[in-house]
Amino acid sequence: MNATRTASETERDRSGRGVRSPRALARFALVCVAAAVAAVVAVGASHWLILLLGLVGLALAGAGLWWALAHRGIARLCGALLAIGAPVGVLVLYAVSGLWIVAAAAVAAWTVAVACARSALRGLRTPHGMRSRSARSPRRPVLIMNPRSGGGKVGRFGLVEKAEALGARVILLDLDTRPDPVALARRAVAEGADLLGVAGGDGTQALVAGVAAEHGLPFMVVTAGTRNHFAMDLGLDRDDPARSLDALTDGVELRVDLGEVAGRPFVNTASFGAYAQIVQNPDYRDAKAATALDQLPDLLTGHAAGALTVRTDDQRLDTPQAVLVSNNPYARADPIGGGRRPRLDTGTLGVIAVRVEGAAHAAELALLGERASSITTLTTQRLVIESDEDLIPVAVDGEALMLPPPVVCTIRPGALRVRVPRHRPGAPYIAPSIDWRRVVRLAFDRTPHPRKHNREHTDDRPTAA
């Protein structure tokens, strides 16, 4: 019976009539869109003003947030009250007018529609994972481990013992002596290491990755950091760092790009402007929120540092408040969380620049998100940051630096050989922007659309370790 059911499910999937087929999802998405529109239209003209007040409340919340971040004292208090009070006031208005049920139904229908549309488009996407190659296991791997990283993950997960049991040599960083990961990595190469790896934060990973790229050696990431952004985009298991060690015995290699800022490598981002200024403060590590709130007013109003100018080969951005340069572009222009990078081998830098000039821009940002005029996104292979100041604050993979202008950011395509476990969970799918015209075509297209899974291209030909 199970075999029959499986065959039936497979046939439904191939024919495009399965419950989770792209066509079915597209049709259901359109039904939900119609339901959301119908819920709003059913309100009637007499209540349209109340519905519009919901958008006004969102805009006021954005403006209030700006005042809370860009000012101090009474202005900050009033801004915080507005940021909280505006949405609450809208909810109360909807409840009193009896529209909260309609609003909730419309929001729910639209949310389901967006989720189904993204799933439908995902089902049609061809595999886009980075190409991997089988490679011989290293004979003399060296792993540099930070015992304090990630709140002590190295000790908590027994990474030293497990790595040594798999034949790796482990170098534990003595943080009291301010060790130099680059010097340690170069010494390991001189002593015959044929793989360099890091169990620690992204900053340490970037430095050692630069040495590995310099010598053409494979590089390995153990997810022992706090956030593990680079590991996440490589598809590694961030919940169990020990699983990263599987790469030593059953691994494949990826060719990924390596960013450089003033000749220093970075695997994730180089940040300029407000965030870079904040991380320079010695109190930031122990009190991130308090330090940021204390410095943001001066940073956002332009009183704390010299103005920046960003230049690419064909574009110029004047006086952005924050600039995020990433090793390959992020899927979404999220200046706060950054999101995720679908690929690490496009050979381009991603750039997100933010310029919020007042409450009106903040309100627009609250309404439009990454489509707001205050956010600029672009891709390039070379970027120059200029300033009138003698030194520019820079945060490179979270590490605070001061660099003389002009600061040049470049990318080295395919410079880094990264060894990862053959079997790894992968990063959750990053939804693209929704093309509703394509969703409509898909919903009414009668041609079968087999579901395509997001798998990594694999070339089983071994490469030299």
N, C-alpha and C positions, 0 to 999 in steps of 0.2 A: 504493500500500500504506500509506503514511504517513497519507494522508487517511482511509482506511478505519479504521485503528487509532485515530486521533484521535477519529473519530466514535463508535467503539465505547467508548472510554474515557469520552467525554462521556456516553454513554447509561448506562454503569454508574454514573457519578457521580450522574446525575439520579435513577436508580432506587434509590439508596441501597445498591447491591450492590458498589460499587467497593472496592478493597483499602483505600483510605484514607477511605472514607465514615464519617461519624459513627457509624452503626449498627455497622459492622464493627469500628471501634475500641472501641466500648463493649462489644461481645461479647468481643473479645480481652482487654480489661481485666478482665472478670469471670472469664475463664478463668485469667488470671494470679493473680487474688486466690484462686481455688480452689486453684491450685497452691501458693501460699504457705502457705495454711492446711493443705493436705495435708502439706506438708513438715514443719510444726511438729507436727501430730497424729501423724505417722508416727514421731516420736521416741519416743513412749511415755511413760507416767507416770513411769518411773524416771529420766528425764532432764529432767523439767520444772523441777526445782530449778536445774539448770545453766543452762537458758534464762532463768530469772528472774534469775539472777546477772548476766546481761548487762545487764538494766535497772538493777540495783543498781550495776554498774560505771559506767554512764553517769551516774547520780545522783552517785556519789562523784567523778567527774571534774568535774561542775559545782560541787560543794562545794569541791573542791580549787582550782578556778579562782577562786572567790570569795576563798579565803584568800590566794591568790597576789596578787590585785589589791587586797584591802582591808587587807593587813598588810605589815609590813617584816621584814627580818632572818630569823630562823629560821622564823617562821610562814610567811613568803612562800616560803621554800625548801621547807618541808614541803608547802605547798599545791601548788606547782608539781610536786613529785614525785608527789603524789596524782593531780593532773590528768593526768599522763602515765602513771603506773604503773597506774591502775585500768583503762583500756582495754586496755593491754598485757597485764595479768593476765587479763582476760576472754578475750582472743585465745588466750593460752597454755592456759587452762582448756578452751576449745573444741577446741583442737588435740589436747590430751592425751586428752580424752574421745571424740574422733572425731566431734564434732558440727559441726566447722567447715564441712564440706561441706553439711550440712543448713542451717546458718545462712546460708551464702553463697547457697545456692539460694533460700531464703525471702526474703532481702533483695533478690536480683536479680529474683525474680518480682514482689515488691511494688513495686519501682522501676519496672518495665515497666508494671505495672497503673496506677500513678499517672500515668505519662507518657501512656498511651493514653487514660485517662479524661479528662485535661485536654485532650488533642487533640480528643476526641470532643465535649466541651462547647464547645470553641472553634469547632468546625465549625458549631454551631447558633447561635452568637451573631450577632445582627444587627450591622451596621456601627455602630461607636460612636465613630469618629474625630471630631475637632473640625471643625465646618463651616468651609469656606474660601470665599473670594470672589476672583474675578479682579479685579485692580486695575491701573491704568495705572502704567507704570514711572516712578520718581522722576526729576526733572530735575536736582535739586541735592542728591544724597545726600551725607551727611557720615559718615565712619566713624572712630571713635576707636580706636586700636590701641595695645596694650601690648606693646612689643618683647620683654619678658622672659617674658611669660605662656606657660605650657605648655612651658617650657624653650627659648623662642626660636622658636616656630612661625611668628610673623609673618615673620621673615627666612628661615627654612628653607623655607617654602612660597611665598615671593615674593608675599605678600599685598598689600603696598603697591603694587607695580608692576601687579599684576593688577587691583586695585580702581581705580587711576587710569586704566588702559586702558579700563575700563568706564564712565568718566565720574564716578567718585566723588572727593570731596575727602577726603584722609586726614590725620588729626591724630595724630602719634606722641607718646605720653606720654613726657616727660622725667622719669623716676622719681627722678632726683637732686634735683629741685626740688619734690618732693611735689605733683604737679599735682592740681587739683580737677576731676574729670570732670564734675561738675554744672555748674560755671562754664563749662567748655569747651563743654558741650552747649548751654547757654543762649545763649552767644555765637554758636554756629553757627546756632541758630534765629533770633536777631536779625539775622543776616546772610543769611537767606533759605533755610536748609536745609529741604527737604521730606521728609527721612528721616534718622533718627539710627540709627547702628549701632555695635556694639562688637565688636572682636576682642580678647578678654581673659577674665579670670575672671568668675565669677558675681557677685561683689561689685560690680565696675565695671559689669557689665550691669544690675544692679538700679538703680544710681544714675542711669544714663542712661535706662533704661526709665521711671523716674519722670518725667523731664523730657519724654520723648516723650508719655507719657500726659497730662501737664499741658497740653500744647499740641495734643493730638489728632493727633500725627504718627505715621506708621508707624515701627516699631522693627525692627531687623534684628540677628541674631546670627550671628557668624562663629566657628566652633568652634576658637578658638585657645587656649582655656584648658587647664587640666590635666585636669579631669574632665568639664567641660561637662555638668553635670546638667540645666540648663534646656534646652540644645540637644538632649540625648538625648530628653527628653520631648516636644520639638517634632518629633522624627523626623529631625533633621539628621545628616549624615555627619560623624562625629567623627574618622574616620581621615584625611580629606582636607579641611582647612579651606577650600581654594580652591573646593570645590563649593558652599559657602554663598553665594559671590558670585553664583551663578546667579540668586539672588533679585532682583538689580538689573535683569536684562533679561527674565527669564521667571519671575515670581513670583506668588504668591497671598497673600492676607491671612487670618490667623486672628485671631479676637477671644478673648483670654485674660484671665484674672483677674490681679490684682496684689495681693499681700499688703502690709500695712503694720504696722510695729511702732513705736509712739510717733511716728507720722507719717513714718517712714522706709520707703521701698519695699523689698520683697524679692521675688525671683522664685522662690526655692526654699524656704529655711527660716530660722526664727529659733529658736535653741537657748538654753535656760536650764539652769542647774545644772552638773553635772560637766564636760561638754564645754565649755561657755561659760567656766568657770573656767580650764580648762587652756589654752585658746587665748589667754587674757590674758597668759600667761607669755611674755616676750620670747624665751626659748630654744625655744619650741614650733616655730617655723618650721624651725629647723636640726636639731632632735633631737626629733621628735614622740613616738616610742615611749618614750624615756628620760624626757622631761618628763611624759608621762602616767603612767608607772609611779611616778614620784616623788610626784605629787600625788594619785593616786587613793585611797590609804589615808585621808587626811584628808577627801576629798570624799565617799567612800562611807560613812564612819562619822559624817558630819555635824559634823566639827570645824573645817572650813575656812571656812564661810560661813553666813550666816543661812538659816533654813529658808524654803522657798518655799510659797506657797499659790496654787493655780490655780482661778479661778472662771469659769464660763460662766453663761448665763442660767438653767440648770437643774441644774448640777452643780458640786461643789466637791471638789478634790483637795488633801490636806494633805501637806506635806513630801515631795514627789517628789524623787528624787536627780537626775533629768534629765527635761527636757521638750523635745520637738521639735514646733514649730508649723510646719506646711507650707502653702504656697500650693497648695491642693487636696490631698486625702488621698492617701497612698501606698497601693498595692494590698495591701501586707503591712506588718504592724507590726514592722519591722526596725529596732531602735534603733541598730544599728551601721552597716549599709550604706544603710539608708533605702529601697532598692529603687527602684521607678519609679511614676510617677503615670499612670494610664490616660488621664486628662483634665486639662486646665488651665482648664476653663470651667464647673465645677459651682457656682461661687459660694460655696464653703465652705472653711474652714480645716480641715486635718487635724491632730489632736493625738495624740501618743504620749507617755505619761508612764510612767516607770520608777521603781519603788520596791523594791529588793532589801534586805531587812533582816538577812539572815544566810545561813549555809551552806544551810539548809533551803530558802529561797527560791531560791537559786542552783541547787540540785539540781532543784527543780521547773522552773525556767527551762530547764535542760538537757534535761529530759524532754519538756516541753510546748511549748517555744518561745514563739511569740506568744500562745498560749492560756493561758499561765501567769498566775496571779493578780497577779504583780508588774508586769504590763504592762497599762496602761489605754489604750484607743483611743476616740476620739470625734471628731465633726465639729461645727463651730460657725461662726458668722459673726463672733463677737466673743469675745475671751478676755482676762482680766485676770490678770496675775502680780503678786503682792504679796509683800513681805518686810519684816522689821524693820530691815534694813540701809539705809544712806543711798543706796547705789547697788547696782544689780543687774547682774552680768556677763551680757552677751548676745553671742552670735555670730550675726551677720546675714549669711547667705550666705557664711559663713567669715570675716567681718571682725569683729574684737573691739571691743566697745563697752561702756561703763558708763552705765546709764540710771537715773534716779531712779524709785522706785516711786510709784504703781502703773504698771506697763507694760501698755499696752493694744495688743492685736493685733487687727486687723480685715482685711477683704478687700474689694476693689473689683471687683465682677463686671464682666467685659468691658471693663475700663478700658484695656487695652493692645492696640493693633493691631500684630500681629507679621507682618512680611513674610518669607516662606520660599520656597525654590525650589519650583516646581510639581512637579518630579520629585525626590524625596528617598527615601532608603532606609527611613526609618521605624524606630521602636524595636521590638525583638523583643516578641512577644506576652507579656503578663503573665498567667500562669495564675491563674484564680480559685480560691477554695476549692472543693473537690470535693464536689458533691452526689451521693452514691452512689445515692440513691433515683432521681434523675433519670437516672443512668447505667443503672440496671436497667430503667427504663421505656423508655429509648432502645433498649436492646439487644433488647427483645422487642416493640417497636412495629413494626407492619407498614406504617405510613404512610410514604411516601417523604419523606426529609429531604434536600433539596438542600444542598450545602455552600455556606456563605456566607463570603466572604472579608472580612477586616478591612480595609475601605477607608474612606478619608476621604470624608465628604459634601462635594460640591463644588457650589457655585452659581456659574455662569459669568458672572453679571451683574457688570460692572465696578463698582468703587467708586472714589471720588475718592482720588487719591494724596495 
